[in-house]
Amino acid sequence: MNIILLTWVLLSYIIHKHNLLIISIMRLIDIPVVYICPNHNQKYNERKEHMDRLLNTIGFKSITHFKSGIEPYPTCIAKATLDILKMNLNDNPVIILEDDVECFTELNHEVEVEYPDDTDAFYLGFSTHSGSLYHNINAGPSRYEKYSDKYIRILNMLSAHAILYKSKVYKQKVINAMNSIIDKIGYHSDIVISRLHSSHRIYGYYYPFFYQSSKLGNPELVERCTRFRIN
């Protein structure tokens, strides 16, 4: 047994024995961020200005505005997500945001994102609701479990307003899910994405980075459902 293999075997044993996690660490601002906004009228022009200001204030180095199409909501979100992931179909992290978010916690150039090395996606935004496995509706409270003192593992959670996508395999699964609803008028993308959670490694902290703000035209209920910390 060569020294490299022996070292890996010993490291794997220590990790298993002591329940240690292999963690990837990146500065938040070093991760490319893409935000979806149609900016085709005054409401969305103001949202675009808001997002440019927010993301530049945080200090992101790579900010891309993806102008969604003229398809009715929520089809436009599904198609935009599909197209963005196709352009980032690799194992590098990319953050996709919707245009109605505010910071839940202070975010700046010093903030790091630490996630388990086997992460498929890392949720930077939460919802109190889960998605139905069969219908275009929510299915009660979101489902998650404690993974460590720092992380939860998400098993079924709506919301797609702030997601860090990591693995190529999972990105392709989401692309396939978006393709399955593109022609279904009114079908929400986060519902079909939630169906992938239990079979993939989807994590989050016990708090979100972003929530959907009522100041940007959302109902108060939407803000209440996305602005919370998990105890």
C-alpha positions as CSV (number, residue, x, y, z in Angstrom):
1,M,0.0,0.0,0.0
2,N,1.6,3.3,-1.1
3,I,1.9,6.3,1.2
4,I,-0.8,8.3,-0.5
5,L,-3.4,5.5,-0.3
6,L,-2.4,4.8,3.3
7,T,-2.8,8.4,4.3
8,W,-6.3,8.5,2.7
9,V,-7.3,5.3,4.4
10,L,-6.2,6.7,7.8
11,L,-7.9,10.0,7.1
12,S,-11.1,8.3,6.1
13,Y,-11.0,6.2,9.3
14,I,-10.5,9.3,11.5
15,I,-13.3,11.2,9.7
16,H,-15.7,8.2,10.2
17,K,-14.7,7.5,13.8
18,H,-15.0,11.1,15.0
19,N,-17.9,12.1,12.7
20,L,-15.8,14.8,11.1
21,L,-16.9,16.6,8.0
22,I,-14.8,17.5,5.0
23,I,-15.6,21.1,4.2
24,S,-15.2,23.3,1.2
25,I,-14.7,27.0,2.1
26,M,-15.1,29.9,-0.2
27,R,-15.5,33.6,0.3
28,L,-19.1,34.5,-0.7
29,I,-18.0,37.3,-3.0
30,D,-15.8,34.9,-5.0
31,I,-18.7,32.8,-6.1
32,P,-20.3,33.9,-9.3
33,V,-23.9,35.2,-8.8
34,V,-26.6,35.4,-11.4
35,Y,-29.9,37.2,-10.6
36,I,-33.1,36.7,-12.7
37,C,-35.0,39.9,-13.5
38,P,-37.1,40.7,-16.6
39,N,-36.7,44.5,-16.1
40,H,-39.4,45.2,-18.7
41,N,-41.4,47.8,-16.8
42,Q,-41.0,50.2,-13.9
43,K,-41.5,47.6,-11.2
44,Y,-38.8,45.4,-12.5
45,N,-36.5,48.2,-13.5
46,E,-36.6,49.2,-9.9
47,R,-35.9,45.6,-8.8
48,K,-32.9,45.5,-11.2
49,E,-31.6,48.7,-9.6
50,H,-32.1,47.2,-6.2
51,M,-30.3,44.0,-7.1
52,D,-27.3,45.8,-8.7
53,R,-27.0,48.0,-5.6
54,L,-27.4,45.0,-3.1
55,L,-24.9,42.7,-4.8
56,N,-22.3,45.5,-5.4
57,T,-22.6,46.6,-1.8
58,I,-21.9,43.0,-0.6
59,G,-18.9,43.0,-2.9
60,F,-19.5,40.1,-5.3
61,K,-16.8,40.0,-8.0
62,S,-18.9,38.4,-10.7
63,I,-22.5,39.7,-11.0
64,T,-24.6,38.7,-14.0
65,H,-28.1,40.0,-14.7
66,F,-30.1,37.3,-16.6
67,K,-33.0,39.0,-18.3
68,S,-35.9,36.5,-18.1
69,G,-38.2,36.2,-21.1
70,I,-41.8,37.4,-21.7
71,E,-43.3,34.0,-20.7
72,P,-46.0,34.2,-18.0
73,Y,-44.9,33.8,-14.4
74,P,-43.8,31.3,-13.1
75,T,-42.8,29.7,-16.5
76,C,-40.3,32.6,-17.0
77,I,-38.5,31.6,-13.8
78,A,-38.3,27.9,-14.8
79,K,-36.9,28.8,-18.2
80,A,-34.4,31.3,-16.8
81,T,-33.2,28.7,-14.2
82,L,-32.8,26.1,-17.0
83,D,-30.8,28.4,-19.2
84,I,-28.5,29.6,-16.4
85,L,-27.7,26.1,-15.3
86,K,-27.0,25.0,-18.9
87,M,-24.4,27.8,-19.0
88,N,-22.9,26.6,-15.8
89,L,-23.0,22.9,-16.3
90,N,-19.9,21.9,-14.3
91,D,-18.9,21.2,-10.7
92,N,-18.2,24.8,-9.9
93,P,-20.5,26.7,-7.6
94,V,-22.9,29.3,-8.9
95,I,-25.5,31.3,-7.0
96,I,-28.9,32.0,-8.6
97,L,-31.0,34.7,-7.0
98,E,-34.4,36.0,-7.8
99,D,-34.9,39.8,-7.9
100,D,-36.9,40.3,-4.7
101,V,-34.3,39.4,-2.0
102,E,-32.9,41.3,0.9
103,C,-30.1,40.2,3.3
104,F,-31.3,38.2,6.4
105,T,-27.8,38.6,8.0
106,E,-25.0,41.0,7.4
107,L,-23.1,40.1,4.2
108,N,-19.8,41.6,3.1
109,H,-16.5,40.7,1.6
110,E,-15.4,38.9,4.7
111,V,-18.3,36.4,4.8
112,E,-17.3,32.8,4.0
113,V,-19.5,30.0,2.7
114,E,-18.6,26.6,4.2
115,Y,-20.4,23.6,2.9
116,P,-19.9,19.8,3.1
117,D,-17.7,18.5,0.3
118,D,-20.4,16.2,-1.1
119,T,-22.8,19.1,-1.5
120,D,-25.1,19.1,-4.5
121,A,-26.7,22.4,-3.6
122,F,-26.6,24.8,-0.6
123,Y,-29.7,26.8,0.3
124,L,-29.1,30.4,1.0
125,G,-32.8,31.1,1.2
126,F,-35.5,29.1,3.1
127,S,-39.2,28.5,3.0
128,T,-41.6,27.3,5.7
129,H,-43.4,25.1,3.1
130,S,-42.6,21.9,1.3
131,G,-43.7,20.9,-2.2
132,S,-46.2,18.2,-3.2
133,L,-44.7,15.1,-4.8
134,Y,-47.6,14.8,-7.3
135,H,-49.3,18.2,-7.6
136,N,-48.5,21.8,-8.2
137,I,-49.2,22.8,-4.6
138,N,-47.4,23.1,-1.3
139,A,-47.6,20.1,1.0
140,G,-47.4,21.6,4.5
141,P,-44.3,22.4,6.5
142,S,-40.8,22.1,5.0
143,R,-38.9,19.0,5.9
144,Y,-35.2,19.0,7.0
145,E,-33.1,17.2,9.6
146,K,-30.1,18.1,11.7
147,Y,-26.9,17.1,9.9
148,S,-24.4,18.7,12.3
149,D,-24.4,21.6,14.8
150,K,-23.7,23.8,11.8
151,Y,-25.8,22.4,9.0
152,I,-29.2,21.1,8.2
153,R,-29.9,18.6,5.4
154,I,-32.9,19.7,3.4
155,L,-35.4,16.9,2.5
156,N,-38.2,18.9,1.0
157,M,-38.4,22.7,0.9
158,L,-39.9,25.2,-1.4
159,S,-38.2,28.5,-2.4
160,A,-35.7,29.1,-5.2
161,H,-34.9,32.7,-4.5
162,A,-31.4,32.0,-3.3
163,I,-29.6,28.7,-4.1
164,L,-26.0,27.8,-4.5
165,Y,-25.8,25.1,-7.1
166,K,-22.7,22.9,-6.9
167,S,-22.6,19.5,-8.6
168,K,-22.9,19.0,-12.3
169,V,-25.1,15.9,-11.7
170,Y,-27.6,17.9,-9.6
171,K,-27.6,20.8,-12.0
172,Q,-28.5,18.4,-14.8
173,K,-31.3,16.9,-12.7
174,V,-32.7,20.4,-12.1
175,I,-32.4,21.2,-15.9
176,N,-34.4,18.0,-16.5
177,A,-37.0,19.0,-14.0
178,M,-37.4,22.5,-15.6
179,N,-37.8,20.9,-19.0
180,S,-40.6,18.8,-17.6
181,I,-42.7,21.8,-16.7
182,I,-41.8,24.4,-19.4
183,D,-45.1,23.7,-21.3
184,K,-47.2,23.4,-18.1
185,I,-48.8,26.9,-17.6
186,G,-48.6,27.9,-13.9
187,Y,-46.3,25.1,-12.7
188,H,-43.9,26.4,-10.1
189,S,-40.2,25.5,-10.5
190,D,-39.5,25.2,-6.7
191,I,-42.1,22.5,-6.4
192,V,-40.4,20.2,-8.9
193,I,-37.0,21.1,-7.5
194,S,-38.2,20.1,-4.0
195,R,-38.9,16.6,-5.3
196,L,-35.2,16.1,-5.9
197,H,-34.1,17.0,-2.3
198,S,-34.4,13.7,-0.5
199,S,-32.3,11.9,-3.1
200,H,-29.5,14.4,-3.2
201,R,-27.2,16.2,-0.8
202,I,-28.9,19.5,-0.2
203,Y,-27.7,21.5,2.8
204,G,-28.1,24.9,4.5
205,Y,-27.1,26.7,7.7
206,Y,-29.7,27.1,10.4
207,Y,-30.4,30.6,9.0
208,P,-30.7,31.9,5.5
209,F,-28.5,34.6,3.8
210,F,-31.5,36.0,1.9
211,Y,-35.3,36.3,2.2
212,Q,-38.0,37.6,-0.1
213,S,-38.9,41.1,0.9
214,S,-42.3,42.7,1.1
215,K,-40.7,46.0,0.4
216,L,-40.3,44.8,-3.2
217,G,-43.9,44.1,-3.8
218,N,-44.3,40.7,-2.2
219,P,-47.2,39.9,0.1
220,E,-46.3,40.0,3.8
221,L,-47.0,36.3,3.9
222,V,-44.1,35.6,1.5
223,E,-41.7,37.5,3.7
224,R,-42.9,35.7,6.8
225,C,-42.4,32.4,5.1
226,T,-38.8,33.1,4.0
227,R,-37.6,35.3,6.9
228,F,-36.8,33.0,9.7
229,R,-34.1,31.1,11.6
230,I,-34.3,27.4,12.3
231,N,-34.0,26.5,16.0
